Amino acid sequence: MNSRFAAEFEGLVEKYAELLTGDASAETVEKIKVWAIYNHIHKTMPALASHWNQQHPEGKADVRKLFEEVRDRNQKFKAANQQTEAPPEPEA
């Protein structure tokens, strides 16, 4: 993989993290990478994800916490955006 592609793809992931959670910090980007990869594995190879979950119950709990964190951050980010995009109230 060439370095130009790697940098461009990293920019894509950073933007995705920002649009999903409102945060593009290095820590959030890493969490989004794990979240996205696990989500893809779970959807495309559920038996593999299930096997891993059985073999690594602590990891399964960590993944669950990560999914809840991403979901909560996304919901808060959406709610904040809806408030700022609300149409002005009609004048009386």
PDB file of N, CA, C and O in Angstrom, chain B, residues numbered from 101:
ATOM      1  N   MET B 101       0.873  -1.171   0.000  1.00  0.00           N
ATOM      2  CA  MET B 101       0.000   0.000   0.000  1.00  0.00           C
ATOM      3  C   MET B 101       0.914   1.225   0.000  1.00  0.00           C
ATOM      4  O   MET B 101       1.838   1.332   0.806  1.00  0.00           O
ATOM      5  N   ASN B 102       0.638   2.129  -0.907  1.00  0.00           N
ATOM      6  CA  ASN B 102       1.505   3.300  -0.963  1.00  0.00           C
ATOM      7  C   ASN B 102       1.105   4.341   0.081  1.00  0.00           C
ATOM      8  O   ASN B 102      -0.032   4.361   0.552  1.00  0.00           O
ATOM      9  N   SER B 103       2.044   5.191   0.428  1.00  0.00           N
ATOM     10  CA  SER B 103       1.833   6.146   1.521  1.00  0.00           C
ATOM     11  C   SER B 103       0.775   7.192   1.175  1.00  0.00           C
ATOM     12  O   SER B 103       0.063   7.667   2.059  1.00  0.00           O
ATOM     13  N   ARG B 104       0.668   7.554  -0.104  1.00  0.00           N
ATOM     14  CA  ARG B 104      -0.358   8.533  -0.493  1.00  0.00           C
ATOM     15  C   ARG B 104      -1.748   7.977  -0.234  1.00  0.00           C
ATOM     16  O   ARG B 104      -2.601   8.654   0.339  1.00  0.00           O
ATOM     17  N   PHE B 105      -1.970   6.736  -0.661  1.00  0.00           N
ATOM     18  CA  PHE B 105      -3.263   6.105  -0.416  1.00  0.00           C
ATOM     19  C   PHE B 105      -3.544   5.989   1.075  1.00  0.00           C
ATOM     20  O   PHE B 105      -4.649   6.291   1.526  1.00  0.00           O
ATOM     21  N   ALA B 106      -2.549   5.554   1.842  1.00  0.00           N
ATOM     22  CA  ALA B 106      -2.727   5.382   3.289  1.00  0.00           C
ATOM     23  C   ALA B 106      -3.138   6.708   3.937  1.00  0.00           C
ATOM     24  O   ALA B 106      -4.027   6.734   4.788  1.00  0.00           O
ATOM     25  N   ALA B 107      -2.496   7.800   3.540  1.00  0.00           N
ATOM     26  CA  ALA B 107      -2.829   9.114   4.107  1.00  0.00           C
ATOM     27  C   ALA B 107      -4.232   9.541   3.684  1.00  0.00           C
ATOM     28  O   ALA B 107      -4.992  10.068   4.496  1.00  0.00           O
ATOM     29  N   GLU B 108      -4.574   9.318   2.428  1.00  0.00           N
ATOM     30  CA  GLU B 108      -5.906   9.686   1.942  1.00  0.00           C
ATOM     31  C   GLU B 108      -6.987   8.864   2.640  1.00  0.00           C
ATOM     32  O   GLU B 108      -8.035   9.392   3.012  1.00  0.00           O
ATOM     33  N   PHE B 109      -6.726   7.567   2.814  1.00  0.00           N
ATOM     34  CA  PHE B 109      -7.711   6.711   3.467  1.00  0.00           C
ATOM     35  C   PHE B 109      -7.860   7.091   4.933  1.00  0.00           C
ATOM     36  O   PHE B 109      -8.967   7.070   5.473  1.00  0.00           O
ATOM     37  N   GLU B 110      -6.757   7.436   5.577  1.00  0.00           N
ATOM     38  CA  GLU B 110      -6.819   7.883   6.969  1.00  0.00           C
ATOM     39  C   GLU B 110      -7.681   9.141   7.069  1.00  0.00           C
ATOM     40  O   GLU B 110      -8.442   9.301   8.023  1.00  0.00           O
ATOM     41  N   GLY B 111      -7.561  10.025   6.090  1.00  0.00           N
ATOM     42  CA  GLY B 111      -8.415  11.214   6.049  1.00  0.00           C
ATOM     43  C   GLY B 111      -9.887  10.850   5.912  1.00  0.00           C
ATOM     44  O   GLY B 111     -10.745  11.485   6.524  1.00  0.00           O
ATOM     45  N   LEU B 112     -10.178   9.843   5.121  1.00  0.00           N
ATOM     46  CA  LEU B 112     -11.553   9.367   4.968  1.00  0.00           C
ATOM     47  C   LEU B 112     -12.099   8.849   6.294  1.00  0.00           C
ATOM     48  O   LEU B 112     -13.229   9.163   6.669  1.00  0.00           O
ATOM     49  N   VAL B 113     -11.305   8.062   6.996  1.00  0.00           N
ATOM     50  CA  VAL B 113     -11.735   7.511   8.278  1.00  0.00           C
ATOM     51  C   VAL B 113     -11.920   8.633   9.299  1.00  0.00           C
ATOM     52  O   VAL B 113     -12.869   8.607  10.082  1.00  0.00           O
ATOM     53  N   GLU B 114     -11.024   9.612   9.296  1.00  0.00           N
ATOM     54  CA  GLU B 114     -11.159  10.748  10.205  1.00  0.00           C
ATOM     55  C   GLU B 114     -12.462  11.500   9.946  1.00  0.00           C
ATOM     56  O   GLU B 114     -13.171  11.858  10.887  1.00  0.00           O
ATOM     57  N   LYS B 115     -12.778  11.737   8.677  1.00  0.00           N
ATOM     58  CA  LYS B 115     -14.020  12.433   8.338  1.00  0.00           C
ATOM     59  C   LYS B 115     -15.228  11.606   8.742  1.00  0.00           C
ATOM     60  O   LYS B 115     -16.210  12.149   9.247  1.00  0.00           O
ATOM     61  N   TYR B 116     -15.168  10.306   8.527  1.00  0.00           N
ATOM     62  CA  TYR B 116     -16.259   9.416   8.935  1.00  0.00           C
ATOM     63  C   TYR B 116     -16.481   9.504  10.444  1.00  0.00           C
ATOM     64  O   TYR B 116     -17.616   9.624  10.905  1.00  0.00           O
ATOM     65  N   ALA B 117     -15.392   9.443  11.208  1.00  0.00           N
ATOM     66  CA  ALA B 117     -15.496   9.548  12.663  1.00  0.00           C
ATOM     67  C   ALA B 117     -16.123  10.876  13.062  1.00  0.00           C
ATOM     68  O   ALA B 117     -16.968  10.926  13.957  1.00  0.00           O
ATOM     69  N   GLU B 118     -15.711  11.946  12.400  1.00  0.00           N
ATOM     70  CA  GLU B 118     -16.255  13.274  12.701  1.00  0.00           C
ATOM     71  C   GLU B 118     -17.750  13.346  12.377  1.00  0.00           C
ATOM     72  O   GLU B 118     -18.531  13.868  13.173  1.00  0.00           O
ATOM     73  N   LEU B 119     -18.146  12.833  11.228  1.00  0.00           N
ATOM     74  CA  LEU B 119     -19.553  12.877  10.838  1.00  0.00           C
ATOM     75  C   LEU B 119     -20.416  11.952  11.684  1.00  0.00           C
ATOM     76  O   LEU B 119     -21.610  12.199  11.856  1.00  0.00           O
ATOM     77  N   LEU B 120     -19.820  10.888  12.213  1.00  0.00           N
ATOM     78  CA  LEU B 120     -20.554   9.929  13.021  1.00  0.00           C
ATOM     79  C   LEU B 120     -20.696  10.386  14.470  1.00  0.00           C
ATOM     80  O   LEU B 120     -21.748  10.212  15.087  1.00  0.00           O
ATOM     81  N   THR B 121     -19.618  10.975  15.008  1.00  0.00           N
ATOM     82  CA  THR B 121     -19.601  11.288  16.437  1.00  0.00           C
ATOM     83  C   THR B 121     -19.372  12.761  16.759  1.00  0.00           C
ATOM     84  O   THR B 121     -19.571  13.185  17.897  1.00  0.00           O
ATOM     85  N   GLY B 122     -18.958  13.537  15.767  1.00  0.00           N
ATOM     86  CA  GLY B 122     -18.629  14.936  16.029  1.00  0.00           C
ATOM     87  C   GLY B 122     -17.207  15.127  16.513  1.00  0.00           C
ATOM     88  O   GLY B 122     -16.833  16.233  16.903  1.00  0.00           O
ATOM     89  N   ASP B 123     -16.404  14.071  16.497  1.00  0.00           N
ATOM     90  CA  ASP B 123     -15.042  14.127  17.015  1.00  0.00           C
ATOM     91  C   ASP B 123     -14.120  13.353  16.089  1.00  0.00           C
ATOM     92  O   ASP B 123     -14.413  12.214  15.725  1.00  0.00           O
ATOM     93  N   ALA B 124     -13.008  13.965  15.709  1.00  0.00           N
ATOM     94  CA  ALA B 124     -12.044  13.298  14.844  1.00  0.00           C
ATOM     95  C   ALA B 124     -10.688  13.177  15.528  1.00  0.00           C
ATOM     96  O   ALA B 124      -9.654  13.146  14.861  1.00  0.00           O
ATOM     97  N   SER B 125     -10.691  13.108  16.860  1.00  0.00           N
ATOM     98  CA  SER B 125      -9.432  12.938  17.586  1.00  0.00           C
ATOM     99  C   SER B 125      -8.840  11.570  17.254  1.00  0.00           C
ATOM    100  O   SER B 125      -9.543  10.676  16.783  1.00  0.00           O
ATOM    101  N   ALA B 126      -7.551  11.420  17.505  1.00  0.00           N
ATOM    102  CA  ALA B 126      -6.875  10.157  17.213  1.00  0.00           C
ATOM    103  C   ALA B 126      -7.520   8.999  17.979  1.00  0.00           C
ATOM    104  O   ALA B 126      -7.672   7.906  17.434  1.00  0.00           O
ATOM    105  N   GLU B 127      -7.895   9.230  19.226  1.00  0.00           N
ATOM    106  CA  GLU B 127      -8.526   8.177  20.022  1.00  0.00           C
ATOM    107  C   GLU B 127      -9.873   7.764  19.430  1.00  0.00           C
ATOM    108  O   GLU B 127     -10.171   6.573  19.339  1.00  0.00           O
ATOM    109  N   THR B 128     -10.679   8.735  19.031  1.00  0.00           N
ATOM    110  CA  THR B 128     -11.978   8.426  18.441  1.00  0.00           C
ATOM    111  C   THR B 128     -11.809   7.695  17.114  1.00  0.00           C
ATOM    112  O   THR B 128     -12.539   6.746  16.832  1.00  0.00           O
ATOM    113  N   VAL B 129     -10.862   8.125  16.309  1.00  0.00           N
ATOM    114  CA  VAL B 129     -10.620   7.470  15.018  1.00  0.00           C
ATOM    115  C   VAL B 129     -10.248   6.008  15.240  1.00  0.00           C
ATOM    116  O   VAL B 129     -10.743   5.139  14.522  1.00  0.00           O
ATOM    117  N   GLU B 130      -9.404   5.719  16.201  1.00  0.00           N
ATOM    118  CA  GLU B 130      -9.038   4.330  16.484  1.00  0.00           C
ATOM    119  C   GLU B 130     -10.246   3.521  16.950  1.00  0.00           C
ATOM    120  O   GLU B 130     -10.412   2.366  16.555  1.00  0.00           O
ATOM    121  N   LYS B 131     -11.084   4.122  17.784  1.00  0.00           N
ATOM    122  CA  LYS B 131     -12.296   3.429  18.230  1.00  0.00           C
ATOM    123  C   LYS B 131     -13.219   3.137  17.051  1.00  0.00           C
ATOM    124  O   LYS B 131     -13.798   2.054  16.970  1.00  0.00           O
ATOM    125  N   ILE B 132     -13.357   4.093  16.141  1.00  0.00           N
ATOM    126  CA  ILE B 132     -14.221   3.913  14.980  1.00  0.00           C
ATOM    127  C   ILE B 132     -13.665   2.818  14.072  1.00  0.00           C
ATOM    128  O   ILE B 132     -14.434   2.055  13.489  1.00  0.00           O
ATOM    129  N   LYS B 133     -12.352   2.730  13.946  1.00  0.00           N
ATOM    130  CA  LYS B 133     -11.759   1.656  13.145  1.00  0.00           C
ATOM    131  C   LYS B 133     -12.130   0.288  13.720  1.00  0.00           C
ATOM    132  O   LYS B 133     -12.557  -0.601  12.984  1.00  0.00           O
ATOM    133  N   VAL B 134     -11.967   0.122  15.030  1.00  0.00           N
ATOM    134  CA  VAL B 134     -12.303  -1.154  15.666  1.00  0.00           C
ATOM    135  C   VAL B 134     -13.790  -1.429  15.525  1.00  0.00           C
ATOM    136  O   VAL B 134     -14.195  -2.538  15.176  1.00  0.00           O
ATOM    137  N   TRP B 135     -14.603  -0.414  15.797  1.00  0.00           N
ATOM    138  CA  TRP B 135     -16.061  -0.548  15.688  1.00  0.00           C
ATOM    139  C   TRP B 135     -16.460  -0.985  14.283  1.00  0.00           C
ATOM    140  O   TRP B 135     -17.258  -1.907  14.118  1.00  0.00           O
ATOM    141  N   ALA B 136     -15.904  -0.322  13.271  1.00  0.00           N
ATOM    142  CA  ALA B 136     -16.278  -0.621  11.887  1.00  0.00           C
ATOM    143  C   ALA B 136     -15.813  -2.014  11.464  1.00  0.00           C
ATOM    144  O   ALA B 136     -16.557  -2.740  10.804  1.00  0.00           O
ATOM    145  N   ILE B 137     -14.613  -2.385  11.832  1.00  0.00           N
ATOM    146  CA  ILE B 137     -14.108  -3.705  11.450  1.00  0.00           C
ATOM    147  C   ILE B 137     -14.907  -4.807  12.136  1.00  0.00           C
ATOM    148  O   ILE B 137     -15.305  -5.780  11.496  1.00  0.00           O
ATOM    149  N   TYR B 138     -15.142  -4.654  13.440  1.00  0.00           N
ATOM    150  CA  TYR B 138     -15.919  -5.677  14.140  1.00  0.00           C
ATOM    151  C   TYR B 138     -17.331  -5.751  13.562  1.00  0.00           C
ATOM    152  O   TYR B 138     -17.862  -6.845  13.366  1.00  0.00           O
ATOM    153  N   ASN B 139     -17.935  -4.613  13.290  1.00  0.00           N
ATOM    154  CA  ASN B 139     -19.283  -4.577  12.725  1.00  0.00           C
ATOM    155  C   ASN B 139     -19.315  -5.324  11.383  1.00  0.00           C
ATOM    156  O   ASN B 139     -20.247  -6.081  11.110  1.00  0.00           O
ATOM    157  N   HIS B 140     -18.308  -5.107  10.566  1.00  0.00           N
ATOM    158  CA  HIS B 140     -18.245  -5.783   9.271  1.00  0.00           C
ATOM    159  C   HIS B 140     -18.070  -7.298   9.452  1.00  0.00           C
ATOM    160  O   HIS B 140     -18.734  -8.090   8.783  1.00  0.00           O
ATOM    161  N   ILE B 141     -17.176  -7.687  10.357  1.00  0.00           N
ATOM    162  CA  ILE B 141     -16.967  -9.110  10.608  1.00  0.00           C
ATOM    163  C   ILE B 141     -18.259  -9.749  11.116  1.00  0.00           C
ATOM    164  O   ILE B 141     -18.642 -10.830  10.670  1.00  0.00           O
ATOM    165  N   HIS B 142     -18.917  -9.081  12.038  1.00  0.00           N
ATOM    166  CA  HIS B 142     -20.154  -9.611  12.614  1.00  0.00           C
ATOM    167  C   HIS B 142     -21.229  -9.807  11.542  1.00  0.00           C
ATOM    168  O   HIS B 142     -21.985 -10.778  11.583  1.00  0.00           O
ATOM    169  N   LYS B 143     -21.291  -8.883  10.586  1.00  0.00           N
ATOM    170  CA  LYS B 143     -22.314  -8.976   9.537  1.00  0.00           C
ATOM    171  C   LYS B 143     -21.958  -9.976   8.453  1.00  0.00           C
ATOM    172  O   LYS B 143     -22.839 -10.659   7.931  1.00  0.00           O
ATOM    173  N   THR B 144     -20.666 -10.074   8.101  1.00  0.00           N
ATOM    174  CA  THR B 144     -20.275 -10.923   6.973  1.00  0.00           C
ATOM    175  C   THR B 144     -19.875 -12.332   7.378  1.00  0.00           C
ATOM    176  O   THR B 144     -20.012 -13.268   6.591  1.00  0.00           O
ATOM    177  N   MET B 145     -19.380 -12.488   8.599  1.00  0.00           N
ATOM    178  CA  MET B 145     -18.971 -13.800   9.095  1.00  0.00           C
ATOM    179  C   MET B 145     -19.421 -13.959  10.548  1.00  0.00           C
ATOM    180  O   MET B 145     -18.592 -13.992  11.457  1.00  0.00           O
ATOM    181  N   PRO B 146     -20.738 -14.058  10.764  1.00  0.00           N
ATOM    182  CA  PRO B 146     -21.237 -14.113  12.140  1.00  0.00           C
ATOM    183  C   PRO B 146     -20.689 -15.287  12.940  1.00  0.00           C
ATOM    184  O   PRO B 146     -20.525 -15.172  14.155  1.00  0.00           O
ATOM    185  N   ALA B 147     -20.403 -16.410  12.295  1.00  0.00           N
ATOM    186  CA  ALA B 147     -19.855 -17.556  13.024  1.00  0.00           C
ATOM    187  C   ALA B 147     -18.465 -17.220  13.578  1.00  0.00           C
ATOM    188  O   ALA B 147     -18.131 -17.618  14.694  1.00  0.00           O
ATOM    189  N   LEU B 148     -17.668 -16.500  12.812  1.00  0.00           N
ATOM    190  CA  LEU B 148     -16.342 -16.088  13.289  1.00  0.00           C
ATOM    191  C   LEU B 148     -16.469 -15.153  14.487  1.00  0.00           C
ATOM    192  O   LEU B 148     -15.762 -15.313  15.482  1.00  0.00           O
ATOM    193  N   ALA B 149     -17.363 -14.187  14.390  1.00  0.00           N
ATOM    194  CA  ALA B 149     -17.567 -13.258  15.502  1.00  0.00           C
ATOM    195  C   ALA B 149     -18.061 -14.007  16.734  1.00  0.00           C
ATOM    196  O   ALA B 149     -17.603 -13.733  17.843  1.00  0.00           O
ATOM    197  N   SER B 150     -18.971 -14.929  16.562  1.00  0.00           N
ATOM    198  CA  SER B 150     -19.488 -15.710  17.679  1.00  0.00           C
ATOM    199  C   SER B 150     -18.385 -16.546  18.320  1.00  0.00           C
ATOM    200  O   SER B 150     -18.283 -16.611  19.545  1.00  0.00           O
ATOM    201  N   HIS B 151     -17.567 -17.179  17.500  1.00  0.00           N
ATOM    202  CA  HIS B 151     -16.453 -17.976  18.013  1.00  0.00           C
ATOM    203  C   HIS B 151     -15.493 -17.095  18.811  1.00  0.00           C
ATOM    204  O   HIS B 151     -15.069 -17.468  19.905  1.00  0.00           O
ATOM    205  N   TRP B 152     -15.157 -15.938  18.269  1.00  0.00           N
ATOM    206  CA  TRP B 152     -14.254 -15.015  18.965  1.00  0.00           C
ATOM    207  C   TRP B 152     -14.871 -14.568  20.279  1.00  0.00           C
ATOM    208  O   TRP B 152     -14.188 -14.509  21.302  1.00  0.00           O
ATOM    209  N   ASN B 153     -16.164 -14.251  20.256  1.00  0.00           N
ATOM    210  CA  ASN B 153     -16.849 -13.827  21.483  1.00  0.00           C
ATOM    211  C   ASN B 153     -16.775 -14.902  22.568  1.00  0.00           C
ATOM    212  O   ASN B 153     -16.591 -14.592  23.745  1.00  0.00           O
ATOM    213  N   GLN B 154     -16.920 -16.169  22.164  1.00  0.00           N
ATOM    214  CA  GLN B 154     -16.850 -17.271  23.127  1.00  0.00           C
ATOM    215  C   GLN B 154     -15.439 -17.448  23.678  1.00  0.00           C
ATOM    216  O   GLN B 154     -15.253 -17.768  24.852  1.00  0.00           O
ATOM    217  N   GLN B 155     -14.458 -17.237  22.819  1.00  0.00           N
ATOM    218  CA  GLN B 155     -13.065 -17.409  23.228  1.00  0.00           C
ATOM    219  C   GLN B 155     -12.538 -16.222  24.038  1.00  0.00           C
ATOM    220  O   GLN B 155     -11.590 -16.363  24.811  1.00  0.00           O
ATOM    221  N   HIS B 156     -13.149 -15.070  23.858  1.00  0.00           N
ATOM    222  CA  HIS B 156     -12.663 -13.840  24.484  1.00  0.00           C
ATOM    223  C   HIS B 156     -13.821 -13.070  25.123  1.00  0.00           C
ATOM    224  O   HIS B 156     -14.217 -12.024  24.607  1.00  0.00           O
ATOM    225  N   PRO B 157     -14.365 -13.563  26.227  1.00  0.00           N
ATOM    226  CA  PRO B 157     -15.516 -12.889  26.843  1.00  0.00           C
ATOM    227  C   PRO B 157     -15.205 -11.460  27.303  1.00  0.00           C
ATOM    228  O   PRO B 157     -16.083 -10.598  27.273  1.00  0.00           O
ATOM    229  N   GLU B 158     -13.959 -11.202  27.729  1.00  0.00           N
ATOM    230  CA  GLU B 158     -13.603  -9.838  28.124  1.00  0.00           C
ATOM    231  C   GLU B 158     -13.590  -8.925  26.903  1.00  0.00           C
ATOM    232  O   GLU B 158     -14.033  -7.778  26.967  1.00  0.00           O
ATOM    233  N   GLY B 159     -13.083  -9.443  25.803  1.00  0.00           N
ATOM    234  CA  GLY B 159     -13.072  -8.677  24.561  1.00  0.00           C
ATOM    235  C   GLY B 159     -14.483  -8.396  24.072  1.00  0.00           C
ATOM    236  O   GLY B 159     -14.787  -7.308  23.581  1.00  0.00           O
ATOM    237  N   LYS B 160     -15.340  -9.404  24.219  1.00  0.00           N
ATOM    238  CA  LYS B 160     -16.744  -9.222  23.838  1.00  0.00           C
ATOM    239  C   LYS B 160     -17.361  -8.092  24.648  1.00  0.00           C
ATOM    240  O   LYS B 160     -18.090  -7.264  24.101  1.00  0.00           O
ATOM    241  N   ALA B 161     -17.076  -8.047  25.951  1.00  0.00           N
ATOM    242  CA  ALA B 161     -17.604  -6.972  26.800  1.00  0.00           C
ATOM    243  C   ALA B 161     -17.045  -5.618  26.379  1.00  0.00           C
ATOM    244  O   ALA B 161     -17.760  -4.616  26.383  1.00  0.00           O
ATOM    245  N   ASP B 162     -15.762  -5.592  26.014  1.00  0.00           N
ATOM    246  CA  ASP B 162     -15.161  -4.341  25.551  1.00  0.00           C
ATOM    247  C   ASP B 162     -15.787  -3.867  24.243  1.00  0.00           C
ATOM    248  O   ASP B 162     -16.037  -2.676  24.060  1.00  0.00           O
ATOM    249  N   VAL B 163     -16.037  -4.807  23.341  1.00  0.00           N
ATOM    250  CA  VAL B 163     -16.684  -4.456  22.075  1.00  0.00           C
ATOM    251  C   VAL B 163     -18.088  -3.927  22.341  1.00  0.00           C
ATOM    252  O   VAL B 163     -18.511  -2.954  21.719  1.00  0.00           O
ATOM    253  N   ARG B 164     -18.799  -4.548  23.244  1.00  0.00           N
ATOM    254  CA  ARG B 164     -20.157  -4.094  23.582  1.00  0.00           C
ATOM    255  C   ARG B 164     -20.124  -2.660  24.120  1.00  0.00           C
ATOM    256  O   ARG B 164     -20.943  -1.826  23.733  1.00  0.00           O
ATOM    257  N   LYS B 165     -19.173  -2.382  25.014  1.00  0.00           N
ATOM    258  CA  LYS B 165     -19.026  -1.024  25.543  1.00  0.00           C
ATOM    259  C   LYS B 165     -18.711  -0.037  24.417  1.00  0.00           C
ATOM    260  O   LYS B 165     -19.243   1.072  24.382  1.00  0.00           O
ATOM    261  N   LEU B 166     -17.842  -0.459  23.505  1.00  0.00           N
ATOM    262  CA  LEU B 166     -17.484   0.401  22.380  1.00  0.00           C
ATOM    263  C   LEU B 166     -18.701   0.685  21.506  1.00  0.00           C
ATOM    264  O   LEU B 166     -18.908   1.827  21.094  1.00  0.00           O
ATOM    265  N   PHE B 167     -19.508  -0.336  21.216  1.00  0.00           N
ATOM    266  CA  PHE B 167     -20.714  -0.138  20.409  1.00  0.00           C
ATOM    267  C   PHE B 167     -21.675   0.826  21.097  1.00  0.00           C
ATOM    268  O   PHE B 167     -22.268   1.690  20.451  1.00  0.00           O
ATOM    269  N   GLU B 168     -21.825   0.672  22.416  1.00  0.00           N
ATOM    270  CA  GLU B 168     -22.707   1.574  23.160  1.00  0.00           C
ATOM    271  C   GLU B 168     -22.167   2.997  23.156  1.00  0.00           C
ATOM    272  O   GLU B 168     -22.931   3.954  23.032  1.00  0.00           O
ATOM    273  N   GLU B 169     -20.858   3.138  23.289  1.00  0.00           N
ATOM    274  CA  GLU B 169     -20.245   4.475  23.270  1.00  0.00           C
ATOM    275  C   GLU B 169     -20.449   5.149  21.917  1.00  0.00           C
ATOM    276  O   GLU B 169     -20.835   6.316  21.859  1.00  0.00           O
ATOM    277  N   VAL B 170     -20.195   4.429  20.837  1.00  0.00           N
ATOM    278  CA  VAL B 170     -20.366   5.002  19.496  1.00  0.00           C
ATOM    279  C   VAL B 170     -21.833   5.367  19.274  1.00  0.00           C
ATOM    280  O   VAL B 170     -22.130   6.442  18.754  1.00  0.00           O
ATOM    281  N   ARG B 171     -22.751   4.479  19.665  1.00  0.00           N
ATOM    282  CA  ARG B 171     -24.184   4.759  19.520  1.00  0.00           C
ATOM    283  C   ARG B 171     -24.576   6.008  20.303  1.00  0.00           C
ATOM    284  O   ARG B 171     -25.264   6.881  19.774  1.00  0.00           O
ATOM    285  N   ASP B 172     -24.146   6.095  21.551  1.00  0.00           N
ATOM    286  CA  ASP B 172     -24.498   7.244  22.385  1.00  0.00           C
ATOM    287  C   ASP B 172     -23.913   8.542  21.838  1.00  0.00           C
ATOM    288  O   ASP B 172     -24.589   9.571  21.809  1.00  0.00           O
ATOM    289  N   ARG B 173     -22.656   8.491  21.404  1.00  0.00           N
ATOM    290  CA  ARG B 173     -22.029   9.698  20.857  1.00  0.00           C
ATOM    291  C   ARG B 173     -22.725  10.137  19.568  1.00  0.00           C
ATOM    292  O   ARG B 173     -22.899  11.331  19.323  1.00  0.00           O
ATOM    293  N   ASN B 174     -23.121   9.160  18.748  1.00  0.00           N
ATOM    294  CA  ASN B 174     -23.824   9.475  17.516  1.00  0.00           C
ATOM    295  C   ASN B 174     -25.179  10.107  17.812  1.00  0.00           C
ATOM    296  O   ASN B 174     -25.559  11.084  17.167  1.00  0.00           O
ATOM    297  N   GLN B 175     -25.908   9.564  18.775  1.00  0.00           N
ATOM    298  CA  GLN B 175     -27.217  10.110  19.127  1.00  0.00           C
ATOM    299  C   GLN B 175     -27.098  11.528  19.682  1.00  0.00           C
ATOM    300  O   GLN B 175     -27.900  12.398  19.342  1.00  0.00           O
ATOM    301  N   LYS B 176     -26.106  11.760  20.531  1.00  0.00           N
ATOM    302  CA  LYS B 176     -25.892  13.103  21.078  1.00  0.00           C
ATOM    303  C   LYS B 176     -25.506  14.081  19.976  1.00  0.00           C
ATOM    304  O   LYS B 176     -25.978  15.217  19.953  1.00  0.00           O
ATOM    305  N   PHE B 177     -24.647  13.636  19.066  1.00  0.00           N
ATOM    306  CA  PHE B 177     -24.213  14.488  17.961  1.00  0.00           C
ATOM    307  C   PHE B 177     -25.391  14.841  17.054  1.00  0.00           C
ATOM    308  O   PHE B 177     -25.539  15.991  16.640  1.00  0.00           O
ATOM    309  N   LYS B 178     -26.228  13.847  16.748  1.00  0.00           N
ATOM    310  CA  LYS B 178     -27.424  14.094  15.924  1.00  0.00           C
ATOM    311  C   LYS B 178     -28.363  15.075  16.617  1.00  0.00           C
ATOM    312  O   LYS B 178     -28.881  15.999  15.990  1.00  0.00           O
ATOM    313  N   ALA B 179     -28.577  14.868  17.906  1.00  0.00           N
ATOM    314  CA  ALA B 179     -29.481  15.743  18.658  1.00  0.00           C
ATOM    315  C   ALA B 179     -28.959  17.180  18.673  1.00  0.00           C
ATOM    316  O   ALA B 179     -29.732  18.126  18.519  1.00  0.00           O
ATOM    317  N   ALA B 180     -27.668  17.338  18.857  1.00  0.00           N
ATOM    318  CA  ALA B 180     -27.084  18.683  18.863  1.00  0.00           C
ATOM    319  C   ALA B 180     -27.228  19.336  17.491  1.00  0.00           C
ATOM    320  O   ALA B 180     -27.491  20.536  17.403  1.00  0.00           O
ATOM    321  N   ASN B 181     -27.060  18.567  16.430  1.00  0.00           N
ATOM    322  CA  ASN B 181     -27.201  19.111  15.075  1.00  0.00           C
ATOM    323  C   ASN B 181     -28.645  19.466  14.761  1.00  0.00           C
ATOM    324  O   ASN B 181     -28.898  20.455  14.072  1.00  0.00           O
ATOM    325  N   GLN B 182     -29.588  18.688  15.247  1.00  0.00           N
ATOM    326  CA  GLN B 182     -30.997  18.982  14.998  1.00  0.00           C
ATOM    327  C   GLN B 182     -31.406  20.267  15.686  1.00  0.00           C
ATOM    328  O   GLN B 182     -32.212  21.029  15.153  1.00  0.00           O
ATOM    329  N   GLN B 183     -30.858  20.516  16.865  1.00  0.00           N
ATOM    330  CA  GLN B 183     -31.187  21.746  17.588  1.00  0.00           C
ATOM    331  C   GLN B 183     -30.648  22.963  16.860  1.00  0.00           C
ATOM    332  O   GLN B 183     -31.310  24.000  16.809  1.00  0.00           O
ATOM    333  N   THR B 184     -29.451  22.850  16.297  1.00  0.00           N
ATOM    334  CA  THR B 184     -28.855  23.999  15.600  1.00  0.00           C
ATOM    335  C   THR B 184     -29.478  24.195  14.217  1.00  0.00           C
ATOM    336  O   THR B 184     -29.416  25.292  13.662  1.00  0.00           O
ATOM    337  N   GLU B 185     -30.071  23.154  13.665  1.00  0.00           N
ATOM    338  CA  GLU B 185     -30.678  23.258  12.339  1.00  0.00           C
ATOM    339  C   GLU B 185     -32.187  23.476  12.396  1.00  0.00           C
ATOM    340  O   GLU B 185     -32.835  23.515  11.350  1.00  0.00           O
ATOM    341  N   ALA B 186     -32.755  23.617  13.569  1.00  0.00           N
ATOM    342  CA  ALA B 186     -34.191  23.790  13.705  1.00  0.00           C
ATOM    343  C   ALA B 186     -34.604  25.092  13.009  1.00  0.00           C
ATOM    344  O   ALA B 186     -33.924  26.108  13.145  1.00  0.00           O
ATOM    345  N   PRO B 187     -35.712  25.065  12.268  1.00  0.00           N
ATOM    346  CA  PRO B 187     -36.153  26.293  11.599  1.00  0.00           C
ATOM    347  C   PRO B 187     -36.607  27.333  12.630  1.00  0.00           C
ATOM    348  O   PRO B 187     -37.081  26.979  13.710  1.00  0.00           O
ATOM    349  N   PRO B 188     -36.460  28.593  12.295  1.00  0.00           N
ATOM    350  CA  PRO B 188     -36.890  29.620  13.239  1.00  0.00           C
ATOM    351  C   PRO B 188     -38.390  29.587  13.449  1.00  0.00           C
ATOM    352  O   PRO B 188     -39.154  29.242  12.548  1.00  0.00           O
ATOM    353  N   GLU B 189     -38.791  29.947  14.639  1.00  0.00           N
ATOM    354  CA  GLU B 189     -40.215  29.965  14.962  1.00  0.00           C
ATOM    355  C   GLU B 189     -40.868  31.104  14.213  1.00  0.00           C
ATOM    356  O   GLU B 189     -40.262  32.167  14.076  1.00  0.00           O
ATOM    357  N   PRO B 190     -42.098  30.919  13.717  1.00  0.00           N
ATOM    358  CA  PRO B 190     -42.779  31.997  12.998  1.00  0.00           C
ATOM    359  C   PRO B 190     -43.118  33.142  13.955  1.00  0.00           C
ATOM    360  O   PRO B 190     -43.465  32.935  15.118  1.00  0.00           O
ATOM    361  N   GLU B 191     -43.003  34.348  13.421  1.00  0.00           N
ATOM    362  CA  GLU B 191     -43.318  35.517  14.241  1.00  0.00           C
ATOM    363  C   GLU B 191     -44.820  35.697  14.337  1.00  0.00           C
ATOM    364  O   GLU B 191     -45.550  35.401  13.391  1.00  0.00           O
ATOM    365  N   ALA B 192     -45.277  36.178  15.473  1.00  0.00           N
ATOM    366  CA  ALA B 192     -46.709  36.358  15.683  1.00  0.00           C
ATOM    367  C   ALA B 192     -47.187  37.676  15.136  1.00  0.00           C
ATOM    368  O   ALA B 192     -48.374  37.990  15.228  1.00  0.00           O
TER     369      ALA B 192
END
